[in-house]
Amino acid sequence: MQKKKMYTVLIIFVTFTYTFFKFSENGFVSAQTITKKWATKKSFKIPESVLYDADRNVIYVANINGEPSEKDGNGFISRLGLDGEIVDLKWVTGLNAPKGMGIYKGKLYVADIDRVVEIDIEKGKIVNEYTSPKAQFLNDVSVHSTGTVYISDNWINTIFRLQGDRLESWFHSGQLNLPNGLWAEEDRLLIGMDNAIMKVEYKNKNETRFIEETGFIDGLVATGDGGYLISDFLGAVYLVRPGEKRIKLSDTSKEEIMAADIDFIIDKRLLMVPTFYDNRVMAYEVSK
C-alpha cells in the first residue's frame, strides 16, 4: 500500500494553525502543526534571507533593495527582534544585492552577487570582502563548525568555499541543477537544488542524491531531529526526510507571498520566512 497524506487546516480567530497527518501501512503515524506567531510590517526592501544570531538573540534580514543581480549599492542588512519588531532597519548598508548569510566568531558572512562580504557584528560595519573571478551569482551561505564558509552559485552550478582569505571554487558537478540552499553538517554539505537534496562529503567530495522529489529548493535548514525544512520561493514550506515524501507545512503562493531563504530556531521551534516582494518576515511555531 502506498503512503497517504491527509491535510487538515484549522483556523482559530487570527491564529492560523495547519495540522498535517501522515499515514503508513500501519495507519496513523504522526501529526505536524505550524502556527503563525507574527508578521512584521512591510518595511523591508525585498528581504531574501533571514538568519538567527543565538549569541545576540537577534535576527538578521538581507534586503536586496533593487534587482537581484545589479551592483547598485542599495542593499542592506536589518536587525529584527524575536517578537517581530524591527530593531534597526538599515543596520549595515553599502551592499549590492545581499542574499544568504552565515555567522562565525563575531563575523557575519553575506553572499553579495560575485563577492562574499564580511561584517564585524559588534562594530556593525563591513571589514572585508572576498572575490573570485569565477563567481557569478552567489546565493546561499552555510558555515561549518570549523569556520569554513560554503556558498552556492546557482548560475554556474558550483559551490564555493571561503577558507582564511581565499574564495575558491570547491565543488562542481553535472548532477547539480540550480543549487541554492546549503546546510553544513559535520562530515558533509547538503545542497538544495531543483527537485533534490544532494549530500557531498568534505573529505573526498563523494556526491549522493540524499532526498528526492523535493520540488525547487531555495532555503534549507535542519529541524534537529533528522528532518529538514525547505522553502520553494513561490510560497511553500515543506518538511522533508530521507526516504519519505515531502509534507507541506504552509503555502502562501495563492496570495502571491513568496518564501525565500528561511531559518529555523530549533530550541524555540520558530520558523522565519522572508517574503521577498511582499517586504515582510513571517514567523511560525512548528510542533515537534
C-alpha positions as CSV (number, residue, x, y, z in Angstrom):
1,M,0.0,0.0,0.0
2,Q,1.3,3.4,-0.9
3,K,1.7,6.1,1.8
4,K,-1.1,8.6,2.0
5,K,-1.4,12.0,3.5
6,M,-4.3,13.9,4.8
7,Y,-4.1,17.7,5.4
8,T,-6.4,19.4,7.9
9,V,-6.4,23.2,8.2
10,L,-7.7,24.7,11.5
11,I,-8.4,28.4,11.5
12,I,-9.0,29.8,15.0
13,F,-9.7,33.6,15.2
14,V,-6.5,35.4,14.0
15,T,-4.1,32.5,14.7
16,F,-3.7,30.1,11.8
17,T,-2.7,26.5,12.6
18,Y,-2.1,23.9,9.9
19,T,-2.2,20.3,11.0
20,F,-0.8,17.6,8.7
21,F,-1.5,13.9,9.3
22,K,0.7,11.3,7.7
23,F,-0.4,7.7,7.3
24,S,1.6,4.5,6.6
25,E,0.6,0.8,6.0
26,N,0.0,0.5,9.8
27,G,-2.2,3.6,10.0
28,F,-1.7,6.8,11.8
29,V,1.9,7.7,12.5
30,S,2.3,11.4,13.4
31,A,0.9,14.9,13.2
32,Q,2.7,18.1,12.3
33,T,1.4,21.5,13.2
34,I,2.5,25.0,12.3
35,T,1.1,28.1,13.9
36,K,1.6,31.7,12.7
37,K,3.2,33.8,15.5
38,W,3.7,37.2,13.9
39,A,4.4,39.1,10.7
40,T,6.4,42.3,10.5
41,K,5.3,45.5,8.9
42,K,6.1,45.9,5.2
43,S,9.2,47.9,6.0
44,F,11.8,45.7,4.3
45,K,13.1,46.1,0.8
46,I,12.9,42.7,-0.9
47,P,14.0,40.6,2.0
48,E,15.8,37.5,0.6
49,S,17.3,35.8,3.6
50,V,17.0,35.6,7.4
51,L,19.4,34.3,10.0
52,Y,19.2,34.0,13.7
53,D,22.1,35.0,15.9
54,A,21.8,33.0,19.1
55,D,24.6,34.9,20.9
56,R,22.8,38.2,20.5
57,N,19.2,36.9,20.3
58,V,18.5,38.9,17.1
59,I,17.5,38.0,13.5
60,Y,19.4,39.4,10.6
61,V,17.5,40.2,7.4
62,A,19.2,40.6,4.0
63,N,17.5,43.2,1.8
64,I,18.2,43.3,-1.9
65,N,16.5,46.7,-2.5
66,G,16.8,46.5,-6.2
67,E,17.5,43.9,-8.9
68,P,18.9,40.6,-7.6
69,S,21.9,40.7,-9.9
70,E,22.5,44.5,-10.1
71,K,25.6,46.1,-8.4
72,D,23.8,49.2,-7.3
73,G,25.0,49.7,-3.7
74,N,21.4,49.8,-2.4
75,G,21.4,46.5,-0.5
76,F,21.5,46.5,3.3
77,I,21.2,44.2,6.4
78,S,18.4,44.8,9.0
79,R,18.2,43.6,12.6
80,L,14.9,42.1,13.8
81,G,13.7,41.1,17.3
82,L,12.2,37.7,18.1
83,D,8.9,39.5,18.7
84,G,8.7,40.7,15.1
85,E,9.7,44.3,15.9
86,I,12.4,45.8,13.7
87,V,15.4,46.8,15.9
88,D,17.4,48.6,13.1
89,L,16.1,48.7,9.5
90,K,19.4,49.8,8.0
91,W,22.0,48.3,10.4
92,V,24.7,47.8,7.7
93,T,24.5,49.4,4.3
94,G,26.7,49.5,1.2
95,L,25.9,46.1,-0.2
96,N,24.6,45.4,-3.7
97,A,22.0,42.5,-3.6
98,P,22.7,40.6,-0.3
99,K,21.3,37.1,-0.1
100,G,22.4,34.2,2.1
101,M,24.2,34.8,5.4
102,G,26.3,32.8,8.0
103,I,28.0,33.6,11.3
104,Y,31.3,32.6,12.7
105,K,33.1,34.1,15.7
106,G,31.6,37.5,15.7
107,K,31.6,37.9,11.9
108,L,28.6,37.8,9.6
109,Y,29.3,36.5,6.1
110,V,27.0,37.6,3.3
111,A,26.7,36.5,-0.3
112,D,26.6,39.6,-2.5
113,I,26.4,38.7,-6.2
114,D,30.0,37.9,-7.0
115,R,31.6,38.5,-3.6
116,V,31.4,37.4,0.0
117,V,31.2,40.4,2.4
118,E,32.5,40.0,6.0
119,I,30.7,42.2,8.6
120,D,32.1,42.7,12.1
121,I,28.9,42.3,14.2
122,E,30.0,44.3,17.2
123,K,31.1,47.2,15.0
124,G,28.2,46.9,12.6
125,K,30.4,47.5,9.6
126,I,31.9,45.8,6.6
127,V,35.5,44.8,7.3
128,N,36.4,42.6,4.4
129,E,35.2,41.3,1.0
130,Y,36.3,38.2,-0.8
131,T,36.1,37.7,-4.6
132,S,36.7,35.1,-7.2
133,P,36.8,35.7,-11.0
134,K,34.6,32.6,-11.4
135,A,31.8,33.7,-9.2
136,Q,28.7,35.0,-11.0
137,F,25.6,34.7,-8.8
138,L,26.4,33.7,-5.2
139,N,23.3,32.8,-3.3
140,D,23.1,30.9,-0.1
141,V,25.7,30.6,2.7
142,S,26.4,28.0,5.4
143,V,29.3,27.9,7.8
144,H,30.9,24.7,9.1
145,S,31.7,24.5,12.8
146,T,35.4,24.9,11.9
147,G,34.7,28.3,10.3
148,T,34.9,27.2,6.6
149,V,32.2,29.1,4.7
150,Y,30.3,27.5,1.8
151,I,28.5,29.5,-0.8
152,S,26.2,28.3,-3.7
153,D,26.4,29.8,-7.1
154,N,23.3,28.7,-9.0
155,W,24.1,30.3,-12.3
156,I,27.2,28.1,-12.8
157,N,26.1,25.1,-10.7
158,T,29.1,25.5,-8.4
159,I,29.7,25.5,-4.6
160,F,32.4,28.0,-3.5
161,R,34.5,27.7,-0.3
162,L,35.9,30.5,1.8
163,Q,38.9,29.5,4.0
164,G,41.0,32.2,5.5
165,D,41.1,34.9,3.0
166,R,40.7,32.8,-0.1
167,L,37.4,32.4,-2.0
168,E,37.6,29.4,-4.4
169,S,35.5,27.1,-6.5
170,W,35.2,23.9,-4.3
171,F,32.6,21.6,-5.9
172,H,31.2,21.4,-9.4
173,S,29.1,18.5,-10.7
174,G,26.9,17.6,-13.7
175,Q,24.4,16.5,-11.1
176,L,24.0,19.9,-9.7
177,N,20.9,21.7,-11.1
178,L,20.4,25.3,-9.8
179,P,22.0,24.7,-6.4
180,N,20.8,27.2,-3.8
181,G,20.1,26.3,-0.2
182,L,23.0,24.9,1.8
183,W,23.3,23.2,5.2
184,A,26.8,22.4,6.5
185,E,26.8,19.3,8.7
186,E,29.9,17.9,10.4
187,D,31.0,15.5,7.7
188,R,29.0,16.5,4.7
189,L,27.5,19.5,3.0
190,L,23.8,19.3,2.0
191,I,22.9,21.1,-1.2
192,G,19.3,22.0,-2.0
193,M,18.6,22.3,-5.7
194,D,15.8,21.7,-8.2
195,N,13.9,18.6,-7.0
196,A,16.5,17.1,-4.7
197,I,18.9,17.5,-1.8
198,M,22.5,16.4,-2.6
199,K,25.0,15.4,0.0
200,V,28.7,15.9,-0.6
201,E,31.4,14.5,1.8
202,Y,34.1,17.0,2.7
203,K,36.9,14.5,2.7
204,N,36.6,13.0,-0.8
205,K,33.7,15.0,-2.4
206,N,31.7,11.9,-2.9
207,E,28.2,13.0,-4.0
208,T,24.9,11.3,-3.4
209,R,21.3,12.3,-4.1
210,F,20.1,12.3,-0.5
211,I,16.4,13.3,-0.6
212,E,14.4,13.1,-3.9
213,E,11.2,14.8,-5.2
214,T,11.6,18.0,-3.1
215,G,10.5,20.5,-5.7
216,F,12.7,23.5,-6.2
217,I,14.6,24.5,-3.1
218,D,15.5,28.0,-2.0
219,G,16.1,27.8,1.8
220,L,17.3,24.7,3.6
221,V,17.6,24.2,7.4
222,A,17.7,21.2,9.8
223,T,15.0,20.6,12.3
224,G,17.3,18.9,14.8
225,D,15.6,15.5,14.7
226,G,16.7,14.2,11.3
227,G,14.3,16.2,9.2
228,Y,14.8,19.4,7.2
229,L,12.7,22.4,6.3
230,I,12.8,23.7,2.7
231,S,11.2,26.6,1.0
232,D,10.4,26.7,-2.7
233,F,10.5,30.5,-3.2
234,L,7.0,30.6,-4.7
235,G,5.5,30.5,-1.2
236,A,5.5,27.0,0.2
237,V,7.5,25.4,3.1
238,Y,7.9,21.7,3.4
239,L,9.2,19.2,5.9
240,V,11.4,16.5,4.2
241,R,13.1,13.4,5.4
242,P,15.2,10.7,3.6
243,G,13.0,8.1,2.1
244,E,9.8,9.9,2.7
245,K,7.5,12.1,0.7
246,R,7.6,15.8,1.5
247,I,4.9,17.3,3.8
248,K,3.6,20.8,3.0
249,L,3.6,22.9,6.2
250,S,2.5,26.2,4.8
251,D,1.7,27.8,1.4
252,T,1.1,31.5,0.7
253,S,1.5,31.2,-3.1
254,K,-2.2,31.9,-3.8
255,E,-1.7,35.3,-2.0
256,E,1.4,35.8,-4.2
257,I,3.5,35.9,-1.0
258,M,6.9,34.2,-1.6
259,A,9.0,32.1,0.7
260,A,12.7,32.8,0.2
261,D,15.7,31.8,2.3
262,I,14.3,30.6,5.6
263,D,15.8,30.0,9.1
264,F,14.7,27.8,12.0
265,I,15.4,28.2,15.7
266,I,15.4,24.6,16.9
267,D,15.0,25.2,20.7
268,K,12.2,27.7,20.1
269,R,10.7,25.7,17.2
270,L,10.4,29.1,15.4
271,L,10.4,29.2,11.6
272,M,11.2,32.5,10.0
273,V,10.2,33.2,6.4
274,P,11.3,36.3,4.3
275,T,8.6,37.1,1.8
276,F,10.7,38.8,-0.9
277,Y,8.5,41.2,-2.9
278,D,5.9,41.2,0.0
279,N,8.6,43.0,2.1
280,R,7.9,41.2,5.3
281,V,9.2,38.5,7.5
282,M,6.7,36.0,8.9
283,A,7.3,33.6,11.9
284,Y,5.6,30.3,12.7
285,E,5.9,27.9,15.5
286,V,6.5,24.3,14.3
287,S,5.4,21.4,16.5
288,K,7.8,18.5,17.3
